[in-house]
Amino acid sequence: RAALHADPELLAELDAGIGNPRAPVQRLAAIIATTGAPQQMEGRIAELVACGLDALATLDQDGRPALAPAARSRLTELAGIVTDRRR
């Protein structure tokens, strides 16, 4: 919303459409896209996934992997599956 303060008409259109089951979804998506919010969210998701994957690779106090290799592999695979936007 803050990104739309310079354009009160778009802000009003967005406000009127959010939560309205008859609102034109494509139009609302286009308005939101103009704010850069989707790209910011994708960037944040990528950061969080990278942090999670780093955590999966941590070592215990003896220098061994903290997770069993099979568990780490499956969780890494799952992270890719749930964040793949091509599906």
URTACOR-V491022 format. One record per residue. N is the residue number from 1. RES is the residue in one letter. PSI is psi in radians with two decimals (* if undefined). OMEGA is omega in whole degrees, 0 to 359 (999 if undefined). Layout:
n=N res=RES psi=PSI omega=OMEGA
n=N res=RES psi=PSI omega=OMEGA
This chain:
n=1 res=R psi=-0.71 omega=183
n=2 res=A psi=-0.61 omega=180
n=3 res=A psi=-0.27 omega=182
n=4 res=L psi=0.05 omega=181
n=5 res=H psi=-0.48 omega=179
n=6 res=A psi=-0.24 omega=180
n=7 res=D psi=1.46 omega=185
n=8 res=P psi=-0.50 omega=180
n=9 res=E psi=-0.77 omega=178
n=10 res=L psi=-0.69 omega=179
n=11 res=L psi=-0.75 omega=179
n=12 res=A psi=-0.71 omega=179
n=13 res=E psi=-0.73 omega=178
n=14 res=L psi=-0.83 omega=180
n=15 res=D psi=-0.71 omega=181
n=16 res=A psi=-0.51 omega=184
n=17 res=G psi=-0.57 omega=183
n=18 res=I psi=2.19 omega=180
n=19 res=G psi=-0.11 omega=180
n=20 res=N psi=1.98 omega=183
n=21 res=P psi=-0.27 omega=180
n=22 res=R psi=0.05 omega=181
n=23 res=A psi=2.57 omega=178
n=24 res=P psi=1.80 omega=186
n=25 res=V psi=-0.74 omega=180
n=26 res=Q psi=-0.71 omega=180
n=27 res=R psi=-0.77 omega=179
n=28 res=L psi=-0.70 omega=178
n=29 res=A psi=-0.69 omega=179
n=30 res=A psi=-0.71 omega=178
n=31 res=I psi=-0.82 omega=180
n=32 res=I psi=-0.69 omega=180
n=33 res=A psi=-0.57 omega=180
n=34 res=T psi=-0.34 omega=182
n=35 res=T psi=-0.27 omega=184
n=36 res=G psi=0.00 omega=183
n=37 res=A psi=-0.74 omega=180
n=38 res=P psi=-0.73 omega=179
n=39 res=Q psi=-0.68 omega=178
n=40 res=Q psi=-0.72 omega=179
n=41 res=M psi=-0.72 omega=178
n=42 res=E psi=-0.69 omega=177
n=43 res=G psi=-0.74 omega=179
n=44 res=R psi=-0.72 omega=177
n=45 res=I psi=-0.77 omega=180
n=46 res=A psi=-0.71 omega=178
n=47 res=E psi=-0.79 omega=182
n=48 res=L psi=-0.69 omega=177
n=49 res=V psi=-0.78 omega=179
n=50 res=A psi=-0.72 omega=178
n=51 res=C psi=-0.75 omega=178
n=52 res=G psi=-0.74 omega=179
n=53 res=L psi=-0.65 omega=175
n=54 res=D psi=-0.72 omega=180
n=55 res=A psi=-0.63 omega=179
n=56 res=L psi=-0.44 omega=182
n=57 res=A psi=0.09 omega=183
n=58 res=T psi=2.72 omega=179
n=59 res=L psi=2.67 omega=177
n=60 res=D psi=-3.06 omega=185
n=61 res=Q psi=-0.32 omega=178
n=62 res=D psi=0.07 omega=178
n=63 res=G psi=0.17 omega=178
n=64 res=R psi=2.72 omega=177
n=65 res=P psi=2.36 omega=181
n=66 res=A psi=-0.42 omega=178
n=67 res=L psi=2.62 omega=173
n=68 res=A psi=2.50 omega=181
n=69 res=P psi=-0.70 omega=180
n=70 res=A psi=-0.72 omega=179
n=71 res=A psi=-0.77 omega=179
n=72 res=R psi=-0.75 omega=180
n=73 res=S psi=-0.80 omega=181
n=74 res=R psi=-0.72 omega=179
n=75 res=L psi=-0.63 omega=176
n=76 res=T psi=-0.77 omega=178
n=77 res=E psi=-0.77 omega=180
n=78 res=L psi=-0.72 omega=178
n=79 res=A psi=-0.70 omega=178
n=80 res=G psi=-0.73 omega=181
n=81 res=I psi=-0.82 omega=186
n=82 res=V psi=-0.22 omega=180
n=83 res=T psi=0.11 omega=179
n=84 res=D psi=1.95 omega=183
n=85 res=R psi=-0.10 omega=181
n=86 res=R psi=-0.13 omega=183
n=87 res=R psi=* omega=999
